[in-house]
Amino acid sequence: MSDFSRIVPTIIEKGIEKVDLSMFSQEAKTKLMEDVGDEYLKKGRLIEAIKAYSLAKNRGKLEKVGDDFKRVSDYSSAVDAYILANSTEKLLELGDKCLRDGSMAPAVKAFKAVGDVNRLSLVGEECVTKNKIDTAIEVFAILGNVKRLSEIGDICMKDGRLAYAAKAFEIAKDRDNLSKLGDFCLKENLVNAALKCYQLAGNNIMVEFIKQNFVV
C-alpha cells in the first residue's frame, strides 16, 4: 500500500474525476483517496478534500473538513461536509449556531438534512420576523405548511411585495388568494402580473377578459 503513495501527486495534478483507478483493489482505492484527501487538506483545498474523503467513505475525515469550514465561518460548505459524513449531531449543532447567529440559509440546509421539522419551523418563523421572506417561503414549502404560506402571501400582498405574495400563494396552491392578487394587480394596471395570477388560479373568465381587452 505504501508504494501507491507515489501516485498521489499525479492524481492531484490530473484531478480525481479524470483518473482511472479501476486496476486497483477497493482497499487500495480507498487508501489512495484518503491520501489524496490528506494532501488536499494540507494545501487548504477543502472542496477537493471533501470529494476525496467522500469517495473513501471516511466519515471521520469528512467531519474534520466540516470543522475546518466551520472554523472559517463557511457554514454552507461545513453543512455539505457533515451531510456527506452523515453526522446528525454535527448538523444539529451547526444548525443551532446558524439560527442563533442569523445565518438562515445554512441552518435550513442543516435541519432539512436531518429532517428536524420543529427546528425548521423555528427558522421559518425567525425569517418572517427578520423579513427574510424568500427563505421563509422556502422553509414552509419544505414543510408543506400551506396555511403559513398563505398567511405570508397575504402579508406580502398587503405590503406591496407582490412577487413574494404570488410565489407563496402559488406554492400553497391557494387559488382564491391568487385571484385576489390578480384583482389587485389589475387595479394597479399590472396587466401581465394579473394575467399570470389568474392563470395560476385557474380563473379562466378573468384570463379571457384580459386577453380580449388588453395587449399582453
N, C-alpha and C positions, 0 to 999 in steps of 0.2 A: 504493500500500500504506500510506503514512503517513497518508492520510486515514481509514483504517479504525481507527486507534488511538483515535479519539474515542469509539468504541462499547465500548471495553474496560470502563469503569466500569459501563455498562448491563448487560453480560454478567455482571460480578461481582455486581451487585446482584440480578439476576434468578436467576442460577445457570446453570451450564453446561448442565445437563440440560434446562432449560426454554427455552433459546434456539434458535430455528430459524435456522440459517446456510446453508440449502440454496441460497440465491440467490447465494452466493459461490463462487468457484472453489476447488479443493482447495488451491492455493497460498495463497490469501487466508485460508482457514480455518486452515491450518497456522500461518501467521504470527499470526493472531488468538489462537490457543490458546497460542502461545509468549508473546505479550504478556500474556495473561491469567495464565499461569503465573508470569511475572516479577512481576506485580503482587501475586499471592497470596504469592509468596516474600518480597516486601518487607514484607508485612503479617504475616509469620510463620505464615501459614495453609498449612502444609506438605502436609496431606492434599489440599486443593483444588489445590495446585500440582502434585501428582503426577497428579491427574486431567487437568489441562490439558496437561501435558507428555506424558502418555501418548497423549492424542488427537492431539497434534502429532507423536508418534513421535520425540521428541527425546531420544535416549539420553544425550547428554552432560548435559543439564539434569536428567534423572531421576537420574543418578548424583550430581549436586550436591545434590539434595534428600536422597538417601540419606546422603550425607556429613553433611548438617546434622542429620538424625535421629541418626546415629551419634554426633555431637559431643555431643548432649544425652542420650545413653545410651538412646534409644528404639530398641533394636536390632530389634525386631519390625517396626516401620514402615520402618526402614532396609532390612531384607531385602526387604520388599514393593517398595520403590522400585528396588532393584537387580535384582529379578526382572523388573520391567517394562522395565528398561534392558537386560535380557539380559546382565548383566555378571558372567560367571563368576568373573573374578579378584576382584572386589569381594565377591562372595558367599562365596568360599572364605576370603578374608582375614577377613571379619567372623565367619564361622562358626568359624574357628580361635580368634579372640579370645573369642567367647562360650563356647566349650568350655573355654578356659583359665580364664575368669572364673566358670564355673559357671552361665552363663545358657543352660540346656539347650534351652528351647523355641525361641528364635530360631536356635540352632545347628542343631537338627533341620530347621527350615524352610529354612535356607540350604543345607544339604547335600542335602536332598531335592530342592530346585530344580535342583541341578546333577547329581543322580544319583550322588553320591560314596558308594558302598557302604562303603568302608573307613572313611571318617570317620564315617558314620552308625553303624557298628558300635562305633567308639570311644565315641561319645556314649552309645549304649545301655549299654555296659559301665560307663561312668562313672556313669550314672544308677542302675544296680544298686548300685554301690559307695556312692553318696551316698544311697541309699534313696529315690530318686525313681522309684518303681515304675511309676506311671502313665505317665510319659514313656518309661521303658524298654520297657514293653509296646507303646506307640505305635511306637517305633523298630523293634523286632523284627517288629512286624506289617507295617510298611512294607517291611522287608527280606524278609518271608516266611520268617523263620527259626523254623520251628515247634519245632525241638529246643530252642532257647533259651527260647522262650515256655513250653514245658512245664517246663523247669528252673526258670524264675521262678515259675510257678504252684505247683510243688512247694515251693519256698522259702516262698512266701506261705502255703500251706496249713499248713505246719509252724509258722509264726509266728502263725497265727490270723488272718491278713488274708484272710479268705475271699472277699470281693468281688473283690479283685485276682486271687486264685487262679482264681476262676470265669471272670473276664474273659480271663486268659491261656490257660486250657485251652479256652475257647470259640473264641477266635481261632485257636488251634492245631488245632482240631477233634480234641482229644485225648479220645476217649470213655472210655478206661479211667480216666484221672485224673479226669474229670468224675464218673464213677460212684463212685470212691473219695472224692471230695469230697462227693458226696451221702451216702455212708455216714457220713462224719464229721459232716456237718450233722444227720443223723437222730439220731446218737448224742448230739449236743448239744441235741436237741429243737428244732432249727431246721427245722421241717417244710416250710415254704414254700420255703426256700432249697434244701432237699434235693430237693423236687419239681422245682424248676427245673433243678437239676443233672442229675437223672435224665432229664428231658425232653430236655435238650441232648445227653445221652449216648445217647439212643435206647434207654434201659433201660426197656422197656415193662413188664416184670414189676414193678419197683420203683415205677414210676409208678402202676400199678394197685393195688399194695399200699397205697400212701399214700392214694390216693383212696377205697379201701374201708375203711380203718381210722382215718383222721384227718379232722377237719374242716378243709378248706383253702379 
